[in-house]
Amino acid sequence: MLRKILILGMLLVLFAGSGRAADLAKVGYVDMDRVFDEYTETQKASQELNKEINARRKEITKLENEITTMREELNTQEALLSKEEREKRIKEFNQKILDLQKYVRDVEMDLARKEETMTKKLITEILNVIKKVGEKEGYTLILRKDSILYGGDGMDLTDEVIKVLNKGK
């Protein structure tokens, strides 16, 4: 009987302590999608990447036009060419297509790597600012908005994080 009372007493002390700890916890949340969209450096990085994409598209279009021209020349001159010359040109044409396909794959991989690097850098910057805002404002825990079912407006740190990010740049 005494043992049950001691266990019950310890449980009450534990729950009472955790209640006070919960009262002291300050929790906030951040809409990461909105922060990412409204951060000026994200917009600059996106513009930079789009410039490179457009430049690469122009190069690919140029190569495609060369292939089209080769095919048209081959079709118009096919009857005039010797068997050896025709085979040589067909081989060159096929090689040009393979080269273009390889170039397109390389460009896609390169652009994906650049986008990933830019994204990681931006996310690191954003997370550092969230940590600074949290420490400055005395938050114990800051969560992503998309993982919260409900959170009051007073808990939303999104505007503050965006302001600090854009002021720093």
Backbone as a chain_set.jsonl record, in Angstrom:
{"seq": "MLRKILILGMLLVLFAGSGRAADLAKVGYVDMDRVFDEYTETQKASQELNKEINARRKEITKLENEITTMREELNTQEALLSKEEREKRIKEFNQKILDLQKYVRDVEMDLARKEETMTKKLITEILNVIKKVGEKEGYTLILRKDSILYGGDGMDLTDEVIKVLNKGK", "coords": {"N": [[0.823, -1.188, 0.0], [1.887, 1.274, 0.87], [3.862, 1.461, -0.983], [2.408, 1.834, -3.379], [1.363, 4.36, -2.898], [3.701, 5.896, -2.847], [4.584, 5.57, -5.518], [2.419, 6.745, -6.857], [2.677, 9.335, -5.878], [5.181, 10.084, -6.964], [4.543, 10.033, -9.689], [2.678, 12.116, -9.791], [4.341, 14.283, -9.181], [6.046, 14.209, -11.406], [4.214, 14.713, -13.543], [3.257, 17.203, -12.78], [5.568, 18.744, -12.999], [6.044, 18.553, -15.757], [3.904, 19.964, -16.75], [4.464, 22.609, -16.006], [6.743, 22.998, -17.527], [5.66, 22.908, -20.051], [4.175, 25.24, -19.98], [6.177, 27.123, -20.144], [7.24, 26.762, -22.631], [7.711, 28.148, -25.818], [6.219, 28.293, -28.835], [6.406, 28.404, -32.361], [5.65, 28.903, -35.881], [6.58, 28.539, -39.361], [5.9, 29.408, -42.688], [7.345, 27.781, -45.02], [7.251, 27.566, -47.817], [6.208, 30.036, -48.625], [8.177, 31.748, -47.584], [10.37, 30.928, -49.108], [9.459, 31.64, -51.669], [9.183, 34.441, -51.437], [11.635, 35.424, -50.716], [14.203, 37.474, -51.713], [16.668, 36.636, -52.745], [16.108, 34.088, -53.627], [14.493, 34.626, -55.785], [16.343, 35.971, -57.407], [18.187, 33.9, -57.864], [16.565, 32.14, -59.258], [16.045, 33.635, -61.583], [18.634, 33.782, -62.607], [19.152, 31.073, -63.12], [17.157, 30.604, -65.024], [18.094, 32.232, -67.109], [20.373, 30.82, -67.86], [19.172, 28.423, -68.653], [17.719, 29.308, -70.884], [19.834, 30.115, -72.568], [21.074, 27.657, -73.008], [18.973, 26.338, -74.287], [18.869, 27.762, -76.677], [21.293, 26.991, -77.823], [20.811, 24.247, -78.133], [18.665, 24.354, -79.93], [19.983, 25.46, -82.114], [21.735, 23.348, -82.762], [19.817, 21.402, -83.394], [18.704, 22.574, -85.662], [20.896, 22.437, -87.383], [21.019, 19.68, -87.724], [18.572, 19.241, -88.983], [19.02, 20.628, -91.374], [21.125, 19.081, -92.396], [19.733, 16.667, -92.812], [17.865, 17.452, -94.764], [19.599, 18.181, -96.866], [20.781, 15.731, -97.318], [18.567, 14.24, -98.179], [17.868, 15.611, -100.553], [20.16, 15.338, -102.108], [20.634, 12.682, -102.24], [20.221, 10.895, -104.443], [22.204, 11.717, -106.155], [24.588, 11.108, -104.953], [27.396, 8.92, -104.464], [27.408, 5.462, -103.422], [29.198, 5.041, -101.282], [29.698, 7.682, -100.43], [27.113, 8.45, -99.685], [26.618, 6.652, -97.557], [28.616, 7.523, -95.839], [27.724, 10.132, -95.243], [25.263, 9.573, -94.048], [26.155, 8.227, -91.814], [27.557, 10.331, -90.545], [25.398, 12.017, -90.083], [23.816, 10.448, -88.315], [25.641, 10.293, -86.207], [25.725, 12.955, -85.452], [23.158, 13.266, -84.428], [23.322, 11.534, -82.213], [25.301, 12.894, -80.775], [23.924, 15.249, -80.175], [21.865, 14.245, -78.537], [23.381, 13.316, -76.366], [24.48, 15.732, -75.525], [22.15, 17.096, -74.719], [21.347, 15.478, -72.54], [23.576, 15.889, -70.854], [23.347, 18.645, -70.409], [20.879, 18.754, -69.069], [21.533, 17.321, -66.725], [23.562, 18.961, -65.682], [22.177, 21.388, -65.252], [20.298, 20.508, -63.38], [22.002, 19.857, -61.26], [23.037, 22.41, -60.681], [20.686, 23.729, -59.915], [20.014, 22.254, -57.641], [22.23, 22.815, -55.987], [21.95, 25.606, -55.677], [19.449, 25.666, -54.394], [19.974, 24.262, -51.996], [21.801, 26.035, -50.811], [20.202, 28.33, -50.462], [18.198, 27.324, -48.759], [19.738, 26.721, -46.519], [20.518, 29.326, -45.761], [17.976, 30.381, -45.138], [17.158, 28.681, -43.025], [19.114, 29.335, -41.132], [18.413, 32.0, -40.563], [15.86, 31.601, -39.511], [16.555, 30.242, -37.192], [18.006, 32.287, -35.878], [15.982, 34.233, -35.52], [14.256, 32.759, -33.91], [15.879, 32.352, -31.62], [16.312, 35.011, -30.837], [13.712, 35.889, -30.274], [13.023, 34.161, -28.29], [11.97, 31.577, -28.72], [11.129, 28.175, -28.184], [10.586, 26.142, -29.869], [10.245, 25.832, -33.346], [8.191, 25.207, -36.021], [7.396, 23.751, -39.271], [4.875, 25.215, -41.257], [3.249, 23.614, -42.88], [3.081, 21.215, -41.532], [1.396, 21.494, -39.455], [-1.742, 21.337, -37.925], [-3.321, 23.269, -36.754], [-2.672, 26.614, -35.853], [-2.327, 29.562, -34.075], [-2.462, 33.046, -35.142], [-0.555, 34.592, -33.821], [1.55, 32.928, -33.56], [2.778, 32.672, -35.95], [5.667, 33.114, -37.698], [6.466, 33.814, -40.182], [6.363, 36.297, -41.677], [8.214, 37.842, -40.235], [10.589, 36.382, -40.588], [10.912, 36.57, -43.389], [11.227, 39.332, -43.611], [13.658, 39.753, -42.197], [15.411, 38.191, -43.748], [15.312, 39.491, -46.296], [16.131, 42.025, -45.622], [18.734, 41.633, -44.924], [20.02, 41.309, -47.319]], "CA": [[0.0, 0.0, 0.0], [2.804, 2.412, 0.942], [4.572, 1.488, -2.265], [1.494, 2.427, -4.351], [1.268, 5.793, -2.597], [4.962, 6.49, -3.296], [4.569, 5.602, -6.984], [1.44, 7.759, -7.238], [3.281, 10.635, -5.55], [6.222, 10.384, -7.957], [3.868, 10.341, -10.949], [2.113, 13.464, -9.669], [5.454, 15.232, -9.27], [6.488, 14.229, -12.805], [3.231, 15.4, -14.38], [3.207, 18.614, -12.384], [6.757, 19.376, -13.583], [5.912, 18.674, -17.207], [2.925, 21.019, -16.993], [5.159, 23.897, -15.923], [7.649, 23.087, -18.671], [4.845, 23.239, -21.218], [3.806, 26.654, -19.869], [7.327, 27.939, -20.495], [7.602, 26.541, -24.028], [7.181, 29.122, -26.774], [6.207, 27.574, -30.101], [6.017, 29.184, -33.53], [5.727, 28.171, -37.144], [6.994, 29.311, -40.534], [5.446, 28.911, -43.989], [8.592, 27.695, -45.787], [6.993, 27.835, -49.237], [6.079, 31.486, -48.787], [9.505, 32.331, -47.347], [11.186, 30.618, -50.286], [8.953, 32.43, -52.799], [9.305, 35.883, -51.227], [13.027, 35.768, -50.437], [14.729, 38.09, -52.941], [17.766, 35.826, -53.277], [15.491, 32.98, -54.355], [14.06, 35.187, -57.067], [17.558, 36.216, -58.2], [18.726, 32.597, -58.27], [15.656, 31.62, -60.276], [16.307, 34.39, -62.813], [19.951, 33.351, -63.097], [18.985, 29.731, -63.67], [16.361, 30.737, -66.254], [18.986, 32.759, -68.153], [21.206, 29.713, -68.332], [18.292, 27.492, -69.372], [17.436, 29.903, -72.199], [21.061, 30.051, -73.372], [21.255, 26.255, -73.41], [17.924, 26.027, -75.272], [19.292, 28.342, -77.958], [22.345, 26.121, -78.351], [20.164, 23.002, -78.566], [17.909, 24.683, -81.145], [20.974, 25.62, -83.186], [22.17, 22.001, -83.145], [18.683, 20.749, -84.061], [18.608, 23.16, -87.008], [21.985, 21.853, -88.174], [20.612, 18.309, -88.059], [17.502, 19.356, -89.981], [19.67, 21.008, -92.63], [21.843, 17.893, -92.881], [18.756, 15.699, -93.315], [17.324, 17.987, -96.023], [20.65, 18.052, -97.885], [20.928, 14.304, -97.602], [17.4, 13.819, -98.967], [17.894, 16.197, -101.905], [21.356, 14.915, -102.844], [20.799, 11.231, -102.104], [20.316, 10.232, -105.755], [23.43, 12.151, -106.824], [25.77, 10.654, -104.213], [27.821, 7.524, -104.602], [27.008, 4.64, -102.278], [30.136, 5.301, -100.188], [29.471, 9.05, -99.936], [25.811, 8.443, -99.01], [26.817, 5.962, -96.28], [29.435, 8.406, -95.008], [26.876, 11.235, -94.769], [24.279, 8.999, -93.12], [26.895, 7.97, -90.578], [27.779, 11.648, -89.931], [24.082, 12.474, -89.631], [23.476, 9.671, -87.116], [26.554, 10.7, -85.138], [25.289, 14.293, -85.025], [21.979, 13.036, -83.58], [23.815, 10.979, -80.947], [25.983, 13.982, -80.068], [22.886, 16.142, -79.645], [21.212, 13.558, -77.418], [24.318, 13.336, -75.239], [24.562, 17.124, -75.071], [20.906, 17.396, -73.998], [21.443, 14.788, -71.238], [24.584, 16.592, -70.052], [22.771, 19.939, -70.02], [19.857, 18.487, -68.049], [22.214, 16.958, -65.478], [24.26, 20.149, -65.203], [21.186, 22.329, -64.728], [19.731, 19.917, -62.162], [23.018, 20.036, -60.207], [23.073, 23.828, -60.317], [19.459, 24.044, -59.181], [20.13, 21.622, -56.329], [23.211, 23.583, -55.22], [21.322, 26.887, -55.324], [18.378, 25.408, -53.434], [20.587, 23.935, -50.703], [22.375, 27.272, -50.269], [19.097, 29.186, -50.024], [17.555, 26.71, -47.598], [20.648, 26.92, -45.388], [20.369, 30.724, -45.342], [16.654, 30.533, -44.523], [17.165, 27.99, -41.73], [19.928, 30.129, -40.206], [17.622, 33.158, -40.133], [14.799, 31.091, -38.628], [17.196, 29.971, -35.899], [18.3, 33.575, -35.241], [14.71, 34.828, -35.089], [13.794, 31.954, -32.783], [16.698, 32.651, -30.441], [16.071, 36.41, -30.46], [12.358, 36.026, -29.737], [12.866, 33.228, -27.183], [11.159, 30.413, -29.074], [11.67, 26.871, -27.839], [10.34, 25.239, -30.984], [9.656, 26.433, -34.545], [7.784, 24.13, -36.919], [6.929, 24.104, -40.624], [3.424, 25.425, -41.263], [2.544, 22.516, -43.544], [2.96, 20.051, -40.656], [0.564, 21.91, -38.323], [-3.17, 21.345, -38.218], [-3.833, 24.568, -36.331], [-1.743, 27.491, -35.14], [-2.827, 30.934, -34.028], [-1.683, 34.039, -35.884], [0.559, 35.057, -33.002], [2.63, 31.942, -33.625], [3.316, 32.693, -37.317], [6.893, 33.912, -37.793], [6.812, 33.903, -41.599], [6.65, 37.684, -42.075], [9.456, 38.27, -39.573], [11.705, 35.694, -41.251], [11.063, 37.187, -44.718], [11.762, 40.685, -43.396], [15.076, 39.643, -41.825], [16.142, 37.682, -44.916], [15.408, 40.501, -47.353], [16.882, 43.171, -45.103], [20.14, 41.248, -44.89], [20.595, 41.237, -48.675]], "C": [[0.868, 1.254, 0.0], [3.546, 2.577, -0.379], [3.707, 2.145, -3.344], [1.384, 3.934, -4.142], [2.537, 6.506, -3.06], [5.0, 6.612, -4.824], [3.604, 6.675, -7.474], [1.992, 9.16, -6.979], [4.345, 11.029, -6.566], [5.599, 10.742, -9.307], [3.269, 11.742, -10.916], [3.196, 14.528, -9.789], [5.932, 15.343, -10.715], [5.509, 14.997, -13.689], [3.134, 16.873, -14.034], [4.393, 19.363, -12.985], [6.622, 19.557, -15.083], [4.887, 19.735, -17.572], [3.57, 22.385, -16.951], [6.105, 24.071, -17.102], [6.862, 23.458, -19.923], [4.421, 24.702, -21.187], [4.944, 27.551, -20.327], [7.716, 27.806, -21.965], [6.931, 27.587, -24.914], [7.336, 28.491, -28.156], [5.738, 28.504, -31.215], [6.082, 28.324, -34.773], [6.074, 29.127, -38.276], [6.455, 28.617, -41.785], [6.665, 28.923, -44.917], [8.384, 27.986, -47.272], [6.915, 29.338, -49.491], [7.421, 32.18, -48.586], [10.369, 32.132, -48.585], [10.765, 31.48, -51.477], [9.237, 33.92, -52.655], [10.722, 36.343, -50.886], [13.654, 36.275, -51.735], [15.867, 37.275, -53.556], [17.245, 34.614, -54.041], [15.07, 33.448, -55.735], [15.264, 35.445, -57.975], [18.136, 34.9, -58.724], [17.868, 31.987, -59.376], [15.87, 32.325, -61.613], [17.63, 33.966, -63.445], [19.856, 31.977, -63.766], [18.189, 29.782, -64.977], [17.187, 31.301, -67.402], [19.828, 31.636, -68.744], [20.379, 28.699, -69.116], [18.02, 28.018, -70.776], [18.653, 29.855, -73.116], [21.288, 28.626, -73.88], [20.211, 25.839, -74.447], [18.299, 26.557, -76.648], [20.347, 27.465, -78.619], [21.748, 24.815, -78.879], [19.376, 23.234, -79.855], [18.838, 24.833, -82.336], [21.437, 24.251, -83.692], [21.05, 21.24, -83.859], [18.516, 21.276, -85.488], [19.699, 22.619, -87.929], [21.624, 20.439, -88.624], [19.52, 18.325, -89.124], [18.079, 19.698, -91.352], [20.415, 19.82, -93.231], [20.875, 16.885, -93.492], [18.182, 16.161, -94.66], [18.339, 17.861, -97.158], [20.823, 16.598, -98.298], [19.777, 13.806, -98.478], [17.454, 14.36, -100.396], [19.057, 15.675, -102.739], [21.535, 13.399, -102.883], [20.993, 10.53, -103.454], [21.624, 10.568, -106.468], [24.698, 11.587, -106.185], [26.108, 9.202, -104.527], [27.404, 6.776, -103.333], [27.89, 4.937, -101.06], [29.895, 6.68, -99.566], [28.144, 9.125, -99.167], [25.938, 7.788, -97.634], [27.617, 6.821, -95.308], [28.574, 9.524, -94.415], [25.803, 10.747, -93.788], [24.938, 8.738, -91.77], [27.153, 9.283, -89.828], [26.478, 12.191, -89.338], [23.682, 11.767, -88.33], [24.362, 10.044, -85.932], [26.149, 12.06, -84.572], [24.065, 14.177, -84.099], [22.405, 12.501, -82.219], [24.511, 12.046, -80.111], [24.98, 14.942, -79.437], [22.199, 15.511, -78.438], [22.1, 13.558, -76.178], [24.411, 14.744, -74.654], [23.322, 17.496, -74.253], [20.924, 16.735, -72.623], [22.419, 15.502, -70.316], [24.054, 17.928, -69.544], [21.744, 19.742, -68.909], [20.497, 18.157, -66.707], [22.901, 18.168, -64.861], [23.287, 21.141, -64.58], [20.543, 21.804, -63.444], [20.702, 20.065, -60.993], [23.063, 21.482, -59.732], [21.846, 24.22, -59.508], [19.521, 23.471, -57.766], [21.097, 22.398, -55.436], [22.623, 24.912, -54.764], [20.267, 26.693, -54.24], [18.946, 25.101, -52.055], [21.149, 25.184, -50.031], [21.274, 28.171, -49.706], [18.411, 28.624, -48.784], [18.429, 26.865, -46.363], [20.539, 28.344, -44.858], [19.049, 30.932, -44.607], [16.627, 29.89, -43.141], [17.998, 28.743, -40.699], [19.157, 31.336, -39.691], [16.494, 32.716, -39.207], [15.368, 30.826, -37.239], [17.481, 31.278, -35.16], [17.035, 34.244, -34.719], [14.185, 34.076, -33.869], [14.559, 32.247, -31.509], [16.42, 34.06, -29.929], [14.719, 36.579, -29.764], [12.075, 35.037, -28.597], [11.977, 32.022, -27.479], [11.89, 29.133, -28.709], [11.609, 25.934, -29.041], [9.71, 26.023, -32.133], [9.421, 25.305, -35.545], [7.463, 24.666, -38.308], [5.412, 24.217, -40.584], [2.69, 24.229, -41.854], [2.438, 21.246, -42.699], [2.088, 20.349, -39.434], [-0.899, 21.905, -38.758], [-3.803, 22.678, -37.83], [-2.731, 25.319, -35.604], [-2.276, 28.908, -35.199], [-1.909, 31.891, -34.767], [-0.461, 34.52, -35.111], [1.756, 34.124, -33.034], [3.339, 31.961, -34.981], [4.498, 33.654, -37.408], [7.302, 34.179, -39.241], [7.2, 35.318, -42.014], [7.971, 38.175, -41.488], [10.672, 37.653, -40.259], [11.967, 36.312, -42.626], [11.692, 38.566, -44.589], [13.258, 40.641, -43.088], [15.905, 39.168, -43.02], [16.365, 38.776, -45.952], [16.146, 41.752, -46.901], [18.373, 42.876, -45.124], [20.796, 41.256, -46.253], [20.411, 42.531, -49.411]], "O": [[0.625, 2.185, -0.768], [3.817, 3.692, -0.825], [4.216, 2.931, -4.143], [1.32, 4.695, -5.107], [2.46, 7.606, -3.608], [5.406, 7.646, -5.355], [3.923, 7.429, -8.393], [1.788, 10.067, -7.785], [4.403, 12.185, -6.984], [6.073, 11.65, -9.99], [3.343, 12.473, -11.903], [2.989, 15.558, -10.43], [6.195, 16.444, -11.199], [5.921, 15.834, -14.493], [2.946, 17.705, -14.921], [4.24, 20.499, -13.433], [7.03, 20.581, -15.629], [5.007, 20.351, -18.631], [3.257, 23.241, -17.779], [6.252, 25.178, -17.619], [7.339, 24.228, -20.757], [4.315, 25.34, -22.234], [4.696, 28.638, -20.85], [8.445, 28.648, -22.489], [5.742, 27.872, -24.774], [8.449, 28.193, -28.591], [4.803, 29.286, -31.04], [6.51, 27.171, -34.73], [5.893, 30.34, -38.175], [6.545, 27.397, -41.921], [6.979, 29.947, -45.525], [9.247, 28.586, -47.914], [7.489, 29.844, -50.455], [7.765, 33.096, -49.332], [11.021, 33.066, -49.051], [11.614, 31.99, -52.208], [9.505, 34.594, -53.65], [10.969, 37.544, -50.78], [13.636, 35.573, -52.747], [16.004, 37.238, -54.779], [17.876, 34.164, -54.998], [15.267, 32.749, -56.73], [15.209, 35.169, -59.173], [18.526, 34.804, -59.888], [18.389, 31.39, -60.318], [15.875, 31.678, -62.661], [17.73, 33.812, -64.662], [20.412, 31.756, -64.842], [18.519, 29.076, -65.93], [17.004, 30.896, -68.55], [19.975, 31.519, -69.961], [20.837, 28.175, -70.132], [18.083, 27.265, -71.748], [18.521, 29.585, -74.309], [21.65, 28.421, -75.039], [20.513, 25.084, -75.371], [18.08, 25.893, -77.661], [20.303, 27.227, -79.826], [22.135, 24.335, -79.945], [19.416, 22.407, -80.766], [18.522, 24.387, -83.439], [21.521, 24.023, -84.899], [21.307, 20.515, -84.82], [18.222, 20.513, -86.408], [19.456, 22.372, -89.11], [21.89, 20.051, -89.762], [19.541, 17.52, -90.054], [17.676, 19.127, -92.365], [20.343, 19.582, -94.437], [21.145, 16.315, -94.55], [18.031, 15.36, -95.583], [17.987, 17.481, -98.275], [20.99, 16.285, -99.476], [19.996, 13.037, -99.414], [17.123, 13.646, -101.343], [18.943, 15.582, -103.961], [22.48, 12.896, -103.49], [21.852, 9.658, -103.576], [22.098, 9.788, -107.294], [25.761, 11.588, -106.806], [25.236, 8.381, -104.811], [27.09, 7.384, -102.31], [27.389, 5.069, -99.943], [29.887, 6.831, -98.344], [28.06, 9.781, -98.128], [25.418, 8.315, -96.65], [27.336, 6.848, -94.109], [28.679, 9.829, -93.227], [25.48, 11.433, -92.818], [24.351, 8.996, -90.719], [26.985, 9.341, -88.61], [26.462, 12.748, -88.24], [23.262, 12.41, -87.368], [23.896, 10.105, -84.794], [26.221, 12.287, -83.364], [23.957, 14.902, -83.11], [21.91, 12.956, -81.188], [24.339, 12.102, -78.894], [25.163, 15.392, -78.305], [21.977, 16.181, -77.429], [21.618, 13.777, -75.066], [24.421, 14.92, -73.436], [23.438, 18.14, -73.21], [20.553, 17.368, -71.634], [22.131, 15.701, -69.136], [24.283, 18.298, -68.393], [21.741, 20.479, -67.923], [20.058, 18.653, -65.669], [22.829, 18.374, -63.65], [23.545, 21.674, -63.501], [20.276, 22.577, -62.524], [20.29, 20.36, -59.871], [23.12, 21.75, -58.531], [21.952, 24.956, -58.527], [19.123, 24.132, -56.807], [20.813, 22.614, -54.257], [22.777, 25.301, -53.606], [20.201, 27.465, -53.283], [18.455, 25.621, -51.052], [20.991, 25.37, -48.825], [21.404, 28.707, -48.605], [18.082, 29.371, -47.862], [17.917, 27.113, -45.272], [20.474, 28.552, -43.646], [19.014, 31.588, -43.566], [16.127, 30.488, -42.189], [17.637, 28.788, -39.523], [19.239, 31.662, -38.507], [16.205, 33.393, -38.22], [14.739, 31.147, -36.231], [17.233, 31.378, -33.959], [17.019, 34.762, -33.602], [13.723, 34.691, -32.908], [13.965, 32.376, -30.439], [16.306, 34.274, -28.722], [14.602, 37.32, -28.787], [10.998, 35.077, -28.004], [11.308, 31.507, -26.584], [13.101, 29.013, -28.895], [12.456, 25.058, -29.212], [8.763, 26.783, -31.93], [10.334, 24.547, -35.871], [7.281, 25.868, -38.5], [4.741, 23.405, -39.948], [1.615, 23.867, -41.374], [1.772, 20.294, -43.107], [2.042, 19.558, -38.492], [-1.243, 22.408, -39.828], [-4.715, 23.156, -38.504], [-1.959, 24.738, -34.841], [-2.638, 29.394, -36.27], [-0.735, 31.598, -34.993], [0.568, 34.823, -35.715], [2.847, 34.483, -32.591], [4.385, 31.332, -35.142], [4.344, 34.861, -37.219], [8.382, 34.717, -39.488], [8.246, 35.52, -42.632], [8.749, 38.845, -42.168], [11.673, 38.335, -40.483], [13.12, 36.551, -42.987], [12.582, 38.927, -45.36], [14.034, 41.408, -43.658], [16.989, 39.696, -43.269], [17.484, 38.963, -46.43], [16.725, 42.462, -47.724], [19.184, 43.78, -45.322], [22.023, 41.215, -46.338], [20.831, 42.652, -50.562]]}, "num_chains": 1, "name": "protein.A"}
